[in-house]
Amino acid sequence: MADNKVSDKPNFFVRAGRGIGQWFRSLRSEMKKVVWPTSKQTFNNTCVVFATIIIVGAIISLFSLASTQAISFLINLKG
């Protein structure tokens, strides 16, 4: 006959609930360790990002203009 013994291991939902609860406790403890920047640091970092975007954009625009002029020159040279 088959044994209808209930396993000592908790069901899936109990195990998942414990795992999720542990994950949230770990998340909370890690968030306490985060050092958030001051508003001045955030402003300075934002300015650096904007300046970098403008510089890189200018470099890409100059390269695009130069390559367009070079291609136009080569096409006119042929014809």
Secondary structure per residue as TSV (DSSP state, phi and psi in degrees):
chain	resnum	aa	ss	phi	psi
A	1	M	-	360.0	150.2
A	2	A	-	-77.9	141.6
A	3	D	-	-86.8	123.4
A	4	N	-	-95.7	39.0
A	5	K	-	-75.4	132.2
A	6	V	-	-78.7	133.6
A	7	S	-	-69.6	148.8
A	8	D	S	-75.8	-16.7
A	9	K	S	-75.4	131.2
A	10	P	-	-65.3	156.9
A	11	N	-	-70.6	173.7
A	12	F	H	-57.8	-42.9
A	13	F	H	-67.7	-35.4
A	14	V	H	-67.1	-46.0
A	15	R	H	-63.2	-42.4
A	16	A	H	-64.3	-41.3
A	17	G	H	-61.8	-41.2
A	18	R	H	-65.9	-40.8
A	19	G	H	-63.9	-42.3
A	20	I	H	-67.4	-40.5
A	21	G	H	-62.0	-41.9
A	22	Q	H	-63.2	-39.9
A	23	W	H	-62.8	-42.5
A	24	F	H	-67.6	-37.5
A	25	R	H	-64.6	-41.3
A	26	S	H	-65.3	-41.8
A	27	L	H	-60.3	-44.3
A	28	R	H	-63.0	-42.3
A	29	S	H	-67.9	-35.9
A	30	E	H	-69.7	-36.1
A	31	M	H	-67.5	-25.9
A	32	K	H	-70.0	-23.1
A	33	K	H	-84.7	-13.0
A	34	V	-	-68.9	134.6
A	35	V	-	-102.9	109.0
A	36	W	-	-82.4	142.4
A	37	P	-	-71.7	153.9
A	38	T	-	-75.5	169.8
A	39	S	H	-66.2	-32.9
A	40	K	H	-66.5	-42.4
A	41	Q	H	-64.3	-39.8
A	42	T	H	-64.8	-42.4
A	43	F	H	-63.1	-45.2
A	44	N	H	-62.6	-43.1
A	45	N	H	-64.6	-37.7
A	46	T	H	-65.1	-40.8
A	47	C	H	-63.6	-40.6
A	48	V	H	-63.5	-41.2
A	49	V	H	-64.6	-45.9
A	50	F	H	-62.6	-42.8
A	51	A	H	-62.2	-41.2
A	52	T	H	-64.6	-41.1
A	53	I	H	-62.3	-42.4
A	54	I	H	-65.7	-43.7
A	55	I	H	-64.7	-47.5
A	56	V	H	-64.5	-39.9
A	57	G	H	-61.7	-40.5
A	58	A	H	-65.5	-41.6
A	59	I	H	-63.5	-44.1
A	60	I	H	-65.1	-39.9
A	61	S	H	-64.2	-42.9
A	62	L	H	-64.1	-41.7
A	63	F	H	-63.6	-41.2
A	64	S	H	-63.9	-44.4
A	65	L	H	-62.2	-45.1
A	66	A	H	-63.7	-43.1
A	67	S	H	-68.6	-35.7
A	68	T	H	-64.5	-42.7
A	69	Q	H	-65.6	-39.5
A	70	A	H	-65.4	-42.2
A	71	I	H	-66.5	-41.9
A	72	S	H	-61.9	-41.3
A	73	F	H	-62.1	-44.0
A	74	L	H	-67.0	-37.0
A	75	I	H	-67.4	-42.5
A	76	N	H	-69.4	-28.2
A	77	L	H	-67.9	-36.3
A	78	K	H	-72.3	-42.9
A	79	G	-	-92.2	360.0
